[in-house]
Amino acid sequence: MKKINLGVVGCGVIGRTHIRSAAGNNQCQITAVAELNPALAESVLHEFGVTGAKVFDSALEMLDSGMVEAVVLAIPTAGRRGFAFEAMKRGIHTLIEKPVAMSAGEVEEMISVRGNLVAGCCSSRFRLLPSFRTVYDFLQSGKLGKLRTLHSRNFVSAPASPETPPPFWRLNKKVNGGGILFNWGCYDMDYLLGLTGWQAKPISVSAICWGVSPKISSYLPEGSEAETHYFAFVRCEDELALITERGEYMAAQNTSGWQIIGENGSLTLTMGTIADKKIWFDEITPNGIERSLVWEGDEDAQTILDRPVEDFISAICENRAPMTTLENALLLQRIADKIYESDELHSEVYF
C-alpha cells in the first residue's frame, strides 16, 4: 500500500502532537516539516523516531518542494488562511488547526480553491471519541422527540499564579483572532452541531464576552486583550436553541455541563475525556421522569489529540470527506463572527 507523503507546518505543542500521531500511522509517512526553529523540528522528529524527513525553515518552500501530498497546519490562527490557500492551490490535501481562519470570509476563500481535495478542521476532535457515535445514534432514534435546546457550560477555575505564562498569541486578537471562543468554543459548537448532523440552521445570536479579572491580569502576557469568558444564545430554525458558555481563569469552580433537551426526554453527557464516563437518558413517563444509562466507559485525552490526523489520512485514502469539512468550519466561523458582533453592538444580530 502506497503511503501518503505528509508534511507538518509548525512543531510547537500541537504540531508535536500531530507528528506523534502521524509517526504511528501506517497509512502515511512524514517526509517534511516546516519550522522557524530547525533545532526544535529535529528534536521532535528524533523523539518520535521519524527518519528521512527534510526540515524547512519556510512553509512555502516545503509546499513547493514536491515532497508532500498532504499537510497539517499547526500554526496560530492568523497564518492559517494564507498557507491553506497556498497548499490547496498546489493540489495538496490540507488539515487545519481550529479555528481554520480569522473570519468567515477567509474560510470562503479556502473553499473556493479546494476543488476535489480533502480539507478539514481539527475542531472535530471530540466527535471522534467513541461515545459521540452513541449519542448521535440515540438522537437519530427520535427518543427525545423534537429537539428544543442544546446546552454546553464549561468553566476552568482561575489557577494560582503560573510559573510559566500561556503563549503570547493565545489571547491576542491580532494573532489568534479571539480568545476562549476561538480556542475552545469551536470545539463546543462543532460537537453540538455535529449531534444534529449539521442540520441546525442559525437565525440570530445574542452574546456577551468578558475579559480576565483585573485581580489576575498579571498572569497573562502583555497584549492579552481577548475574551476569557463568553455566553451566547443562538436561535435556530424549527424552534431550536443552542446555548453555550465557556470561560477560563474563572471566579468559579470547574464546571462541565452538557445537556440535550427534547420534548419527551433529555441526555446529560460530558464532551471531554474522563474516567468512568456516563451518559444518561431522562425520559417523561406516566410515573414521572425515569433515568437510564445510555453509555459508560473510559476515554483518554490522547485519543482526542491523535484522531484528527488519523481521520484526515483515512479520508484521503478512502476518497471521502473528513469529519469536519470546510463547509462545517464555515458555519462555526459564522457563528463565532456573530458572537463577537453581538458583543460589540450589545444587541441581537442576524445571519
N, C-alpha and C positions, 0 to 999 in steps of 0.2 A: 504493500500500500504506500503510495506517494504521500509524504508528509508535507503539510503546509509550512512554507518558509515565513516565519513570524518575526516582526520587529517590534521593539518596545521603545517608546519615547518617554524618557524620564525614569530615573532609578531611585527616586525617593521612597518614602514609606509605602505608598500604594503601588508604585512601579515595581518595587522589590516583591510585593505580593504577587503581581501578575507574572513576573519572571519565575517565581517559585512554582506557580500553578502550571505555567507553560512547560517548565522543565520536566514536570512529571506527566505530561500529556503525550501519549504515543501517536497522536494524530498530527502533531506539529513539531517543529524544531526551531529554536531561536537562532536566527542567522545574523542578526544585527541589533544593536541598541544605540540610541542617541541620548547623550547626557553631557551637560556642560562641564561636569566634573568626571573626566575619564577614569581617574583612580577609583571613584565610587563605583562606576559601572563595572570595572574589572573585579572589584571586591565582591560585588553582588553576584556576578556570573560565576566566580570561583566558589562562592558559598554554596550555590545550588548545582555545582558540577556541570555547568554549561561550558562546552569547549567549542572552539572554531567560530564563535560569533565575533563579528567585527564591531568595534566601538567607534562611533562617530561623535564628534562634538557639535554637529549640525544635523537637525532633523531633516532638513531639505536635502542635504547630501545623501542621507540614508535612503530617503524616498526615491532619489534619482539613481541610486546605485544598481538597481535591478536585483538586489539581494532579497527583497521581501515582497510577498504577495498579499500579506495581511499585516496590520499594525494595530497596536494598542496605545492609545494616547493617555498617559498618566501624568498630566501637567495641569497647572492651575487653570481655572475657567477661561480667563482672558485669552489664552493661547489656543484653545481647542478648535474654535471655528476655522482659524487660518490653516492649521495643519491638517484638519479633517478635510477641508476643501481641497488642499493640495494633494493629499493622499488619494482621494476619490477621483480627482481629475486624472491621476496617473493609473487608474484602474486597480487600486489597492483596497481590499476589504478593510473596514475600519471599525474598531471598538473604542468608544469614547467614555472616559470617566464622567461621573454625574456632577452637575447637570451638563448636558452636551455643549451649552453655549451661554452667552450673557443675556440673550433675548430671543424671543420667538422668531424675529426676522433672520437671525443668524442660523437658526435651525432650518428655516425655509430655504436658505441658500444651500445648505448641505443637501437637502432633499433634491434640489434642482440639478445637482451634479452626480447623485448616487447611481442612477441608472439601475442595472441589474446586480450591483454589488451588494454584499452583505454589510450592513452598517447598523450598529446598535449602541445602546447606552447601558452603563453599569448600574443604573438605578433599579434594575431587575433583581438585585441580589437576594432580597428576602422572598421574592416569589419563586426563587429556585430552591427553596427549602422544601423538604418532603411534606411538611404539614400544610403548605399552601394548597396543594392539589386537593387535599381532603376538604378544606374549607370551600374551595371553588366548586368542587363537585356537589357539596352539600347545598350550596346556594342554587346551583343549577337544578337540584331536585325539586325546588319550589316549596320546601317545608316551612320556610319563613313567611310564605305568602309574598305579597307585593312589598318590595323594599321601601323603607322610609328614610332611615339615616345610616350613614357610615361614620363612625366616630374613631378618632385617634387623639390621645392626650399623653404626651411624653415629656417628662422633666428629668434633668440631671442637676442635682444639687450643687451649689457653689462649693468648691473644694477649699482646702487650706491653701495658703499662698504657695504656688508651684515653684519648684526649684528651676524648672525649665519652662518658659512661656510657650504657648502654641505657635505654630508657624506664622510669620508676619502676614501672609496673604489670607489667612483663614477668615478673618473678619474685616477684610479690606475690600470695599466695593469695587475699586478700580481694577483689582487683580482677580478677585473671586466672584464678582458680580453681586454678592449679597452675603448674608451671614448664615444663621442656623437654617433658614428656609432653603438656601442653596445646598448647604452641607448635609442636611438630614431630611428636610421637608419633601424633597423629591422622592426619597425612599417611601415616605408615608403615603404620598399621593399615588405613586406607582403601585403600591400594594393594594390600596383601596380601589382604585380604578381598575386594576387588573382583576380584582374579585368580581367586578361587574362585566368582565370580558371587554372592557374599554367601551361599553355601551352607554355609560353615563354622559349626558350632554350638558355641560355647564351653561347657565344663563347669566348669572351675576355672581359677584363676590363682594362681601363686606369684611374688612380685615383691619387689624391694628398691629403694629410692631413696636417693640421696646428694645432699648439698648441695655448694656450691663449696668448693674447698680453702681453708683459713684463710690460706694464703700469698697469695691473690689476692682475698680478700673485699673489700678496699678498692676493687676495680674496679667494684663494683656499688652501686647506690643504697641508702640506708638502707631497711630493711624488705624486702629481697630474701631471703626465707626459704624460697622454694620450691626444689624439686629441680633440679639441673643435670645429673643422670645417673641413669638407671634401667635396670633389667633385668627382663624379665618372661617367664615361661613360661606360655603359655595352652594348656591341654589342651582339645581339641575332640572331638566325637563322631567315630566312624568312624576312630579311631586316628590322628588328625591333630593336629599340634602347631604352634603359632605361637610363634616365639622372637624377641623383639625387644629391642634395646638401643640407647639413644641417649644421647649426652652432649655438652655444650658446656663450655668452659673446662676442657678435659680435660688431664690429665697423660699425654697420649698423642698420637701422630701422627694427622693427619686420616685418617679411615677411612670408606669407603663399601662395605659388603659385603652383597650381596643374593643369595640362592640359594633356588631352589625344588627340593626333592628328592622324587623318586618312587621306586617300587620298580625301575623299569627305566632311569631316567636323571634328569638334573638340568639346570636352567637357571641360569646365572650371568649376572647383569644389574646395571644401575645404574638407580635410580629417578630420579636427578636429571638436570639438563641439562648435558651436556659435549660437547665437540667430539670427533669420531671415536668416537662411542659404539658399542659392540658388545654383542651378546647371544649367548652361547654355549650349545650343547647338548652335554652329555656323556652318551653312551649306552653301556650294557653290551652288548658283542658277544662272540662266541667268541674274538676276539683281544684282549680286554680293553676298556678304555674308549677310545672314539673320539670326538673332538671335531669339531663342525661349527658354522659361523657361521649364526645364525638371522636376524640383522638388524644393519645398521650404518648410521650416518648422524649428522647433527649436529642437536641440539635446543638452542634458546636459551632463556634464562631469561625473556625477555619473553613467551613462549608460555604458561608456567605462570601468569603473573600475569594475562594478558588473558582466558584461556579460560573461567573460571567465569562471568563476565558474559555472554560470547558464548553459552555453553550455556544459561544462565538465560533470556535473552531468546528464544532459539530455542525453548526448551521452552514458553514462554508462547504464542508464535506457532503452534507445532505442536500445542498441547494435549497435551503429554506430560510425563513425569516428568523432573526434572533428573538429572544424572549421579550425584550423591549426594543421596538423599532424606532426609527427616527420620527415616524408619524406619532407614535405614543409619546416620545420625548417632546414633540412639538406641543401636544396637549398639556403636558406637565409644565412646559415653559410658559405657555399662555396663561395658565392659572397663576404661576409664580409672578408673572408680569402684572397681572391684575391685582394680586395681593399687595404688591408694592404701590401700585397706582391708587388702590383704595385707601391705603395707609396715608399716602401723601395728600390725597384730596379730602380725607376724613369723611368719606361717603361710600355708598354702594356704587359699584361700577359694573358695566355690562359688556358682554362679549360681542 
